[in-house]
Amino acid sequence: MHCLPVLVFICHLLYITQAQIDVPGVRLNRSSLLRTFTPGNCSDGTGKTSICSSCSSQSLCFGGNAIAEVACPGSNPYCNPGNVEASCSNLPAVGCGATGGAQVSSIVCPALGVLPDPANCKVYHVCRNLQQNSDVYQCPPGYHFNLTTKWCRSDQVDQCVRVTCGTTSGFVYYGNSRQYFALCVVANGVTTSYIMKCPDRATFSMTSNSCVYQCAGQGNFENSNDPTSFYQCYVVNGSYVVALQRCPANTTFKESLQYCS
């Protein structure tokens, strides 16, 4: 039997299928991030039958006028504008936050790399510099951010993930991930969530409220969240000890050299 060619063919098909499922997002302009929600216009000449009157409600159009504003139901709380007709959805439209807010905004980067948005799975963040604003990327219609591939995946394949906060401040996991998590801050009846990411080889512990790094052996290892620091791993009494070390000013860690330069 010649099984290898068959396996190669199957793998090729799986690769093609995956490529058709996942696509990259499009970077949003800074100006679009600052644009607040604008209600739809029944009299714009497009023949609309309904519009989004807010991030969470829609109105019928009659004779060029908006009438009968109706709130979207709890199962589909967000209004999504269409070419002719608006509809309620369980996903917020770009420009609306998870609580019906006014805008999609960048985040202050807590780590380098690609991070999900805690509230809107239609966008994701690319962090190139620590403590700087992220670049926001928008998925195409019918797609949402997928944490595994760091691209956008069809809504027909699986469901998006959003951070679900409780009634009090604290940490929650991002979906099933143990590397990505969020800090939920509840103040004056308003809940705000901040997405976080543990470095590679680390997982977040709800017991210690911190990222726990797993040593791959003795030596110095990069901190994928921050190139100006590294993890030092050594053995004491038969167990690994890990210490986060900082590089001298104006240097970054080079794992191939095992020191900062």
Backbone bond lengths (Angstrom), bond angles and torsions (degrees), N, CA, C in turn:
res aa  C-N    CA-C-N  psi(-1)  N-CA   C-N-CA  omega(-1)  CA-C   N-CA-C  phi
1 M - - - 1.463 - - 1.529 109.47 -
2 H 1.324 115.59 143.36 1.458 120.96 179.83 1.526 107.86 -110.50
3 C 1.344 116.24 84.93 1.465 121.16 -173.70 1.526 112.04 -83.50
4 L 1.348 116.59 -31.75 1.453 119.16 -173.10 1.524 112.79 -58.77
5 P 1.360 119.73 -48.40 1.463 118.74 178.27 1.520 112.68 -57.99
6 V 1.340 116.73 -36.18 1.466 120.04 179.30 1.522 110.33 -65.23
7 L 1.342 116.40 -42.84 1.459 120.29 179.43 1.524 111.27 -64.37
8 V 1.318 115.95 -40.91 1.461 120.17 177.76 1.520 110.22 -61.76
9 F 1.331 116.49 -41.42 1.463 120.91 179.69 1.527 110.61 -63.98
10 I 1.345 116.11 -42.89 1.465 120.09 179.56 1.527 110.52 -63.80
11 C 1.329 116.40 -43.62 1.458 120.07 178.51 1.522 111.20 -61.23
12 H 1.334 115.68 -38.68 1.463 120.20 178.80 1.522 110.40 -64.30
13 L 1.338 116.17 -41.59 1.463 119.67 177.92 1.523 111.16 -63.59
14 L 1.336 116.19 -41.43 1.456 119.79 179.10 1.517 110.79 -63.73
15 Y 1.331 116.27 -38.37 1.461 120.37 179.00 1.522 110.48 -64.41
16 I 1.341 116.27 -44.82 1.462 120.29 179.34 1.518 110.38 -62.75
17 T 1.353 115.92 -44.07 1.455 119.82 -179.90 1.521 110.72 -60.78
18 Q 1.344 116.09 -44.19 1.456 119.79 179.96 1.516 110.86 -63.86
19 A 1.337 116.82 -39.43 1.457 120.64 179.37 1.521 111.12 -63.59
20 Q 1.337 116.53 -32.38 1.454 119.87 178.40 1.524 111.50 -75.24
21 I 1.334 116.86 -24.10 1.459 120.88 -177.79 1.523 111.35 -82.37
22 D 1.325 117.81 -45.20 1.459 122.58 -172.77 1.522 111.37 -102.37
23 V 1.317 115.56 131.35 1.463 121.86 179.67 1.527 108.24 -135.50
24 P 1.335 117.74 152.99 1.463 119.61 178.01 1.522 111.15 -75.56
25 G 1.323 115.67 155.23 1.453 120.50 175.15 1.518 111.15 -83.00
26 V 1.327 115.36 179.63 1.463 122.26 179.65 1.525 108.22 -115.43
27 R 1.309 115.58 131.53 1.465 120.02 -178.86 1.525 110.51 -67.46
28 L 1.323 116.37 131.50 1.456 121.80 178.83 1.521 110.35 -86.16
29 N 1.330 115.53 144.15 1.453 120.43 176.34 1.522 109.87 -69.19
30 R 1.307 115.98 152.42 1.463 120.04 177.50 1.527 110.88 -58.67
31 S 1.332 116.31 -37.05 1.462 119.67 -178.75 1.518 111.62 -63.95
32 S 1.342 117.00 -34.98 1.462 119.66 -179.56 1.523 111.06 -70.99
33 L 1.334 117.04 -26.91 1.460 119.62 178.36 1.516 111.16 -70.90
34 L 1.319 116.47 -27.00 1.456 120.54 -179.04 1.520 112.25 -91.02
35 R 1.322 117.23 -6.84 1.458 120.30 -178.30 1.518 109.94 -75.24
36 T 1.334 117.04 124.08 1.452 121.06 178.07 1.519 110.27 -81.73
37 F 1.320 115.75 167.03 1.454 121.21 -178.51 1.528 110.50 -62.62
38 T 1.335 116.36 134.61 1.460 122.76 176.34 1.518 109.02 -116.97
39 P 1.335 118.15 120.46 1.470 119.73 179.63 1.520 111.54 -59.49
40 G 1.341 116.33 151.24 1.454 121.05 176.68 1.519 111.96 -65.24
41 N 1.330 115.69 163.46 1.467 121.60 -177.16 1.519 109.47 -124.15
42 C 1.327 116.84 114.39 1.465 120.88 -178.94 1.523 112.67 -70.66
43 S 1.331 117.11 -20.08 1.469 120.23 -173.90 1.519 112.30 -106.77
44 D 1.336 117.29 30.82 1.464 119.35 -178.19 1.522 113.00 -89.27
45 G 1.347 116.42 4.18 1.460 120.47 175.79 1.507 115.16 85.09
46 T 1.316 118.49 5.71 1.465 121.01 -179.10 1.521 112.80 -92.74
47 G 1.325 117.35 -4.78 1.463 120.17 178.73 1.510 113.97 75.31
48 K 1.315 117.09 29.59 1.464 120.51 -179.56 1.531 111.10 -61.03
49 T 1.324 115.62 143.48 1.462 120.88 174.94 1.520 111.65 -98.33
50 S 1.333 116.88 -19.69 1.461 121.26 175.87 1.519 108.74 -158.92
51 I 1.326 115.65 158.10 1.462 121.83 -178.36 1.524 109.59 -137.46
52 C 1.311 115.84 164.70 1.461 120.74 170.19 1.530 107.44 -86.89
53 S 1.316 115.93 113.58 1.463 119.91 177.83 1.524 111.56 -84.34
54 S 1.335 116.31 -18.44 1.458 122.36 172.88 1.522 107.49 -156.48
55 C 1.311 117.14 -178.70 1.464 120.10 178.49 1.523 112.10 -65.80
56 S 1.329 116.85 -18.78 1.462 120.08 -174.48 1.525 113.73 -129.87
57 S 1.337 117.57 16.66 1.466 119.86 178.31 1.520 110.38 -149.07
58 Q 1.328 116.41 156.33 1.456 121.91 178.59 1.522 109.90 -130.46
59 S 1.327 115.65 156.48 1.459 122.21 179.22 1.516 109.46 -127.93
60 L 1.321 116.21 146.62 1.457 121.49 174.63 1.515 109.47 -80.13
61 C 1.316 116.04 149.49 1.459 121.89 177.01 1.528 109.25 -105.26
62 F 1.324 115.81 129.39 1.466 120.56 178.63 1.515 108.32 -142.91
63 G 1.341 116.09 118.24 1.456 120.36 -179.72 1.513 113.16 61.09
64 G 1.331 116.82 31.82 1.455 120.72 179.63 1.510 114.28 80.64
65 N 1.327 116.52 6.12 1.455 120.88 -179.99 1.529 110.38 -117.59
66 A 1.320 115.82 149.03 1.457 121.27 176.99 1.520 109.57 -88.10
67 I 1.324 116.24 127.12 1.464 120.93 -179.84 1.529 109.23 -132.54
68 A 1.303 115.37 163.55 1.471 123.05 170.42 1.526 112.50 50.59
69 E 1.329 115.73 66.61 1.466 119.41 175.56 1.526 110.07 -67.68
70 V 1.334 116.29 129.00 1.458 122.04 -176.29 1.526 108.95 -126.60
71 A 1.324 116.24 130.62 1.465 120.61 177.71 1.522 109.99 -73.14
72 C 1.321 116.64 141.43 1.463 120.55 176.20 1.531 109.42 -68.45
73 P 1.328 117.57 145.86 1.469 120.63 -177.53 1.519 112.13 -71.28
74 G 1.322 115.83 165.92 1.457 120.85 -177.27 1.512 114.07 -61.57
75 S 1.343 117.62 -30.94 1.462 120.57 -179.62 1.520 112.31 -73.67
76 N 1.336 116.89 -27.25 1.467 122.84 177.53 1.527 107.78 -135.32
77 P 1.328 117.74 76.21 1.465 120.74 -167.26 1.519 116.58 -81.64
78 Y 1.337 117.96 -2.59 1.460 120.10 -174.49 1.522 111.47 -114.28
79 C 1.326 116.37 138.25 1.464 120.79 177.30 1.519 109.77 -90.68
80 N 1.325 116.06 129.55 1.461 122.16 177.45 1.521 109.38 -115.64
81 P 1.345 119.20 119.07 1.459 120.80 179.66 1.519 111.21 -69.93
82 G 1.320 116.35 146.70 1.458 121.77 176.03 1.514 109.70 -123.61
83 N 1.328 117.30 178.54 1.459 120.25 179.74 1.522 111.89 -66.38
84 V 1.341 116.01 -35.51 1.464 120.71 -178.32 1.518 111.22 -122.77
85 E 1.311 116.58 -36.66 1.456 120.19 -173.64 1.523 110.62 -135.87
86 A 1.326 116.01 134.14 1.458 121.08 175.14 1.525 109.36 -82.37
87 S 1.320 116.05 157.26 1.459 119.83 179.89 1.520 109.61 -146.72
88 C 1.330 115.74 155.52 1.459 121.37 177.05 1.526 109.27 -89.07
89 S 1.319 116.30 143.13 1.459 121.56 -174.64 1.525 109.31 -142.28
90 N 1.332 115.56 162.81 1.468 119.34 174.47 1.528 111.72 -87.39
91 L 1.332 117.02 3.84 1.458 122.33 178.45 1.522 109.56 -118.45
92 P 1.328 118.55 133.19 1.460 120.04 177.94 1.519 111.47 -70.14
93 A 1.317 116.44 142.37 1.455 120.66 175.71 1.523 109.18 -71.43
94 V 1.326 116.49 155.48 1.457 120.13 175.53 1.524 108.41 -61.51
95 G 1.326 116.82 128.78 1.447 121.85 -173.30 1.506 112.44 107.28
96 C 1.330 115.90 -10.44 1.462 121.26 179.15 1.519 109.20 -125.30
97 G 1.314 116.20 136.12 1.450 121.08 177.21 1.504 110.90 -85.15
98 A 1.331 115.58 -179.42 1.461 120.68 -175.42 1.513 112.75 -68.28
99 T 1.325 118.67 -18.50 1.450 120.80 179.01 1.518 110.87 -106.54
100 G 1.346 116.31 23.58 1.455 118.91 -177.42 1.506 112.08 77.32
101 G 1.321 117.40 22.74 1.450 121.40 -176.38 1.508 112.33 -68.08
102 A 1.326 115.49 -177.24 1.447 120.00 -167.72 1.515 113.59 -94.05
103 Q 1.318 120.26 -17.15 1.448 118.03 -171.74 1.522 111.71 -156.64
104 V 1.316 114.12 159.13 1.457 120.87 167.56 1.520 106.23 -93.13
105 S 1.305 117.20 130.65 1.456 119.67 -176.00 1.520 110.32 -129.02
106 S 1.316 115.04 159.22 1.455 120.18 174.67 1.525 108.91 -74.36
107 I 1.316 116.24 168.06 1.458 121.36 176.01 1.521 109.06 -114.52
108 V 1.309 116.76 158.44 1.461 120.68 170.87 1.523 106.93 -81.54
109 C 1.311 116.39 119.67 1.467 121.48 -168.23 1.530 112.30 -67.66
110 P 1.349 117.40 118.34 1.460 120.76 175.75 1.525 112.55 -87.13
111 A 1.346 116.38 -11.65 1.463 121.98 -177.49 1.518 108.49 -159.73
112 L 1.317 116.75 160.95 1.458 121.10 175.61 1.521 110.16 -81.47
113 G 1.340 115.87 152.73 1.456 119.84 176.51 1.515 112.64 112.96
114 V 1.328 115.29 -162.14 1.464 122.71 -178.09 1.520 109.15 -99.61
115 L 1.324 116.07 129.52 1.458 121.15 179.95 1.523 110.01 -127.72
116 P 1.324 117.33 144.08 1.461 120.01 175.42 1.518 110.69 -73.57
117 D 1.327 115.88 161.00 1.458 120.12 170.72 1.523 107.21 -85.63
118 P 1.324 119.28 133.76 1.461 119.50 -176.12 1.517 114.20 -68.35
119 A 1.335 117.50 -22.19 1.460 120.41 -173.77 1.518 114.08 -113.29
120 N 1.325 117.50 -30.90 1.464 121.11 -172.15 1.526 109.42 -124.75
121 C 1.322 116.92 105.65 1.467 120.13 -176.30 1.524 112.51 -78.48
122 K 1.326 117.66 1.37 1.460 120.89 176.18 1.526 112.01 -83.98
123 V 1.322 116.86 -8.11 1.462 120.92 178.05 1.524 109.25 -130.92
124 Y 1.337 116.10 162.64 1.460 121.39 173.18 1.520 108.96 -146.15
125 H 1.316 116.26 168.98 1.459 121.66 -171.99 1.529 111.02 -119.43
126 V 1.311 115.73 137.04 1.464 121.95 173.10 1.527 107.47 -111.12
127 C 1.318 115.67 118.70 1.461 121.81 -177.73 1.521 109.57 -105.20
128 R 1.312 115.57 116.01 1.463 121.29 -178.48 1.538 111.90 -102.83
129 N 1.340 115.87 -22.01 1.461 120.79 -179.40 1.525 109.29 -140.48
130 L 1.323 115.99 137.01 1.459 120.73 179.53 1.522 111.24 -65.46
131 Q 1.341 114.88 142.26 1.462 123.05 176.33 1.525 113.05 60.44
132 Q 1.330 116.65 20.69 1.462 122.24 172.82 1.525 108.60 -114.49
133 N 1.326 116.62 163.76 1.458 119.98 -179.96 1.526 110.99 -68.39
134 S 1.311 115.44 141.11 1.465 121.29 -179.69 1.522 111.25 -76.30
135 D 1.332 115.65 160.88 1.462 121.89 165.61 1.523 107.01 -89.25
136 V 1.335 116.66 130.81 1.462 121.31 -176.29 1.522 109.47 -100.68
137 Y 1.328 115.89 129.92 1.461 122.11 179.13 1.526 109.44 -114.90
138 Q 1.325 115.04 136.46 1.465 121.54 -178.18 1.524 110.78 -105.94
139 C 1.326 116.07 132.84 1.464 121.01 175.52 1.524 110.15 -77.04
140 P 1.341 118.54 154.10 1.460 120.91 176.50 1.526 110.72 -67.74
141 P 1.343 117.61 162.89 1.469 120.51 176.56 1.525 111.02 -55.69
142 G 1.322 116.19 136.47 1.458 120.51 -179.80 1.514 114.04 84.21
143 Y 1.339 117.21 8.11 1.464 121.94 179.81 1.528 109.81 -129.10
144 H 1.322 115.94 158.43 1.455 122.05 176.99 1.527 109.27 -143.18
145 F 1.320 115.92 163.42 1.467 120.63 -177.92 1.519 110.83 -68.87
146 N 1.337 114.99 135.26 1.456 121.77 176.96 1.523 108.70 -114.88
147 L 1.311 116.92 122.76 1.461 120.91 -173.81 1.522 112.61 -68.93
148 T 1.330 117.73 -30.87 1.462 120.88 -176.73 1.522 111.70 -66.81
149 T 1.327 116.67 -46.15 1.463 120.55 -176.92 1.521 112.95 -95.63
150 K 1.343 116.91 -13.33 1.470 122.91 -176.42 1.528 111.58 63.29
151 W 1.337 116.57 22.39 1.455 123.36 175.35 1.522 109.07 -122.94
152 C 1.331 115.74 -167.94 1.463 121.52 -179.24 1.524 109.52 -101.62
153 R 1.326 116.36 133.42 1.467 122.29 -177.59 1.522 110.32 -116.98
154 S 1.328 115.84 146.87 1.459 121.63 -178.91 1.522 111.17 -60.54
155 D 1.341 116.24 138.80 1.462 121.11 176.13 1.524 111.71 -63.12
156 Q 1.338 117.06 -19.74 1.460 120.66 -179.33 1.529 112.14 -76.40
157 V 1.323 116.85 -15.17 1.467 120.77 -176.08 1.523 111.25 -92.08
158 D 1.316 117.42 -48.64 1.462 120.68 175.98 1.520 109.34 -152.92
159 Q 1.311 116.29 179.00 1.452 121.53 -176.35 1.522 110.77 -98.29
160 C 1.331 114.90 155.73 1.454 119.69 179.52 1.523 109.83 -77.15
161 V 1.316 114.83 167.34 1.460 121.72 179.75 1.523 108.53 -120.64
162 R 1.312 115.57 133.78 1.462 121.65 173.02 1.524 108.65 -130.29
163 V 1.306 115.36 153.68 1.462 120.51 178.04 1.523 109.27 -72.16
164 T 1.317 116.29 131.62 1.462 121.87 176.94 1.520 108.60 -112.54
165 C 1.322 116.00 108.72 1.459 121.04 -178.96 1.523 110.53 -89.58
166 G 1.323 115.74 156.27 1.451 121.45 175.32 1.519 111.17 -89.34
167 T 1.303 116.20 -162.66 1.465 121.38 -178.01 1.522 112.53 -87.79
168 T 1.331 116.40 -8.82 1.463 120.58 178.39 1.525 109.91 -126.59
169 S 1.305 115.95 162.01 1.465 120.80 179.62 1.525 110.36 -67.06
170 G 1.320 115.52 147.28 1.461 119.99 178.90 1.509 111.70 163.07
171 F 1.325 116.30 -175.90 1.453 122.77 -179.04 1.523 110.48 -98.52
172 V 1.333 116.11 145.58 1.465 122.11 174.08 1.521 107.86 -138.01
173 Y 1.331 116.37 152.15 1.461 120.44 175.54 1.521 110.05 -76.00
174 Y 1.323 115.77 152.66 1.461 121.27 172.58 1.520 107.64 -89.37
175 G 1.332 116.52 102.09 1.460 120.98 -178.36 1.519 110.72 59.57
176 N 1.332 115.96 -133.49 1.465 121.59 179.72 1.524 113.05 -90.83
177 S 1.328 116.45 -1.14 1.462 119.74 -178.13 1.524 110.69 -72.39
178 R 1.316 115.72 146.73 1.458 121.44 171.92 1.520 110.86 -112.09
179 Q 1.324 116.07 -1.87 1.463 120.46 175.29 1.525 110.88 -93.61
180 Y 1.326 116.86 -34.71 1.456 122.32 179.71 1.526 109.26 -102.24
181 F 1.317 116.25 136.58 1.455 120.95 -178.65 1.524 108.64 -151.41
182 A 1.317 116.86 176.62 1.457 120.37 -178.43 1.520 110.20 -138.96
183 L 1.314 115.23 149.39 1.454 122.46 171.16 1.518 107.81 -99.91
184 C 1.317 116.54 120.77 1.463 122.23 177.80 1.527 108.60 -99.77
185 V 1.319 115.96 125.24 1.463 121.46 179.28 1.521 108.35 -115.67
186 V 1.325 116.21 118.95 1.462 122.14 179.05 1.523 107.98 -108.34
187 A 1.341 116.32 118.34 1.461 120.91 -178.97 1.521 109.57 -145.87
188 N 1.307 116.34 128.23 1.468 122.48 178.33 1.526 112.26 54.16
189 G 1.330 115.43 38.46 1.458 120.09 176.90 1.514 114.65 79.91
190 V 1.331 118.23 2.09 1.467 122.55 -179.01 1.529 109.00 -112.99
191 T 1.329 116.13 131.16 1.468 121.32 179.62 1.527 110.27 -105.95
192 T 1.311 116.74 127.61 1.460 122.92 177.50 1.523 108.19 -123.02
193 S 1.334 116.14 134.29 1.466 120.05 -179.63 1.526 110.45 -115.13
194 Y 1.322 115.82 141.48 1.462 123.01 -179.23 1.527 108.14 -123.55
195 I 1.327 116.52 121.00 1.462 120.70 -177.89 1.531 110.23 -77.32
196 M 1.314 116.12 142.13 1.464 122.83 -179.96 1.531 109.27 -134.25
197 K 1.338 115.93 164.01 1.464 120.68 178.80 1.524 109.81 -145.01
198 C 1.340 115.61 129.40 1.463 119.39 172.14 1.531 109.26 -76.30
199 P 1.320 118.14 153.07 1.470 119.96 175.79 1.528 111.05 -62.76
200 D 1.312 116.27 163.55 1.465 120.58 173.13 1.531 109.12 -56.51
201 R 1.338 115.82 143.23 1.456 124.74 -177.73 1.528 112.41 72.74
202 A 1.333 117.05 14.36 1.463 120.58 177.54 1.520 109.65 -129.10
203 T 1.311 116.57 149.76 1.464 122.93 175.85 1.521 108.60 -129.34
204 F 1.331 114.88 154.76 1.461 119.19 -178.09 1.521 110.27 -86.50
205 S 1.316 116.21 132.46 1.466 122.60 179.49 1.522 109.84 -104.14
206 M 1.333 116.47 123.47 1.457 120.85 175.81 1.529 111.30 -72.74
207 T 1.321 116.68 -16.60 1.464 120.75 179.11 1.523 111.35 -75.64
208 S 1.340 115.47 -46.99 1.464 119.94 -178.70 1.524 112.93 -98.04
209 N 1.355 116.41 -6.31 1.470 121.32 -176.23 1.527 111.08 54.01
210 S 1.323 115.25 44.04 1.458 120.30 -179.39 1.521 109.80 -154.09
211 C 1.332 115.41 165.03 1.460 121.08 176.87 1.528 109.20 -82.49
212 V 1.324 116.42 131.66 1.462 122.27 -179.14 1.524 108.55 -107.68
213 Y 1.323 116.53 116.50 1.468 122.44 -176.28 1.524 110.43 -88.72
214 Q 1.343 116.03 138.38 1.464 122.44 178.17 1.529 109.12 -106.96
215 C 1.316 116.58 117.66 1.464 120.78 -178.34 1.529 110.97 -70.11
216 A 1.321 116.06 137.88 1.465 121.37 176.25 1.523 111.08 -89.52
217 G 1.310 117.22 -4.59 1.459 123.59 -177.46 1.513 108.02 158.24
218 Q 1.320 116.99 -173.15 1.456 120.08 176.42 1.526 109.52 -82.59
219 G 1.320 115.49 144.29 1.455 119.94 179.53 1.510 111.51 136.41
220 N 1.308 115.32 -170.13 1.458 122.56 177.84 1.526 109.12 -106.85
221 F 1.330 116.27 136.45 1.463 121.30 -175.50 1.525 109.95 -132.39
222 E 1.328 114.83 146.52 1.460 119.57 -176.48 1.524 111.73 -65.19
223 N 1.307 115.16 150.62 1.458 122.79 169.02 1.521 106.36 -99.46
224 S 1.328 117.40 105.41 1.463 120.98 -173.96 1.524 112.30 -65.00
225 N 1.327 117.18 -16.92 1.464 120.51 177.80 1.518 112.88 -81.55
226 D 1.336 116.33 -26.75 1.461 120.23 -171.20 1.531 109.64 -152.62
227 P 1.335 118.31 107.90 1.467 120.94 -176.49 1.524 113.50 -71.19
228 T 1.336 117.86 -8.58 1.464 119.66 178.64 1.529 111.94 -89.13
229 S 1.326 116.63 10.04 1.462 121.07 176.64 1.523 109.30 -141.62
230 F 1.335 116.61 170.71 1.465 120.70 179.03 1.526 109.07 -155.86
231 Y 1.331 115.20 164.31 1.462 121.02 178.08 1.531 109.60 -100.86
232 Q 1.315 116.05 128.63 1.463 122.26 175.82 1.529 108.39 -101.76
233 C 1.333 116.63 120.92 1.464 121.91 -178.47 1.530 109.92 -115.11
234 Y 1.324 116.13 129.86 1.465 121.03 176.99 1.530 108.48 -149.32
235 V 1.331 116.22 167.33 1.466 121.63 -174.28 1.526 110.24 -106.61
236 V 1.328 115.41 132.17 1.462 122.95 173.97 1.524 107.98 -131.86
237 N 1.338 116.58 122.15 1.472 121.76 179.79 1.531 112.24 53.70
238 G 1.321 115.62 38.63 1.455 120.53 175.05 1.509 115.61 82.96
239 S 1.329 117.51 2.88 1.465 120.46 -179.58 1.526 109.80 -125.32
240 Y 1.336 114.33 149.49 1.457 119.05 178.41 1.528 110.54 -73.33
241 V 1.314 114.78 139.51 1.457 122.32 170.85 1.521 106.91 -117.83
242 V 1.326 116.20 134.56 1.461 120.34 -178.79 1.520 109.26 -120.53
243 A 1.334 116.07 136.62 1.460 121.69 179.08 1.525 108.54 -134.44
244 L 1.323 115.74 132.61 1.460 120.71 176.37 1.521 108.61 -85.11
245 Q 1.330 115.83 121.14 1.459 121.35 -177.24 1.528 110.31 -113.84
246 R 1.327 115.39 148.21 1.460 121.48 178.83 1.525 110.84 -100.72
247 C 1.335 114.74 140.71 1.462 119.34 174.74 1.530 109.57 -76.46
248 P 1.336 117.51 155.54 1.466 119.42 172.58 1.526 110.66 -59.91
249 A 1.301 115.85 160.76 1.464 121.12 -178.31 1.524 111.29 -54.89
250 N 1.324 115.03 139.80 1.468 123.70 175.56 1.527 113.16 66.36
251 T 1.330 117.37 24.02 1.466 120.93 175.09 1.523 109.59 -129.01
252 T 1.323 115.98 160.90 1.464 122.35 176.03 1.525 109.07 -131.16
253 F 1.331 115.56 156.91 1.458 120.12 -176.41 1.523 110.97 -80.20
254 K 1.326 116.77 135.38 1.461 123.72 175.72 1.532 107.85 -116.03
255 E 1.330 116.19 108.12 1.462 119.36 -174.61 1.524 111.71 -64.41
256 S 1.330 116.82 -33.27 1.469 119.49 179.99 1.526 111.56 -65.26
257 L 1.338 116.46 -26.80 1.461 121.15 179.33 1.523 112.37 -97.13
258 Q 1.331 115.94 -18.95 1.469 122.51 -178.45 1.534 112.86 70.30
259 Y 1.334 116.69 19.86 1.463 118.63 175.54 1.528 109.70 -153.95
260 C 1.329 115.53 172.30 1.469 121.85 -179.11 1.524 109.53 -89.56
261 S 1.304 115.84 144.33 1.464 119.18 178.21 1.523 109.66 -148.53
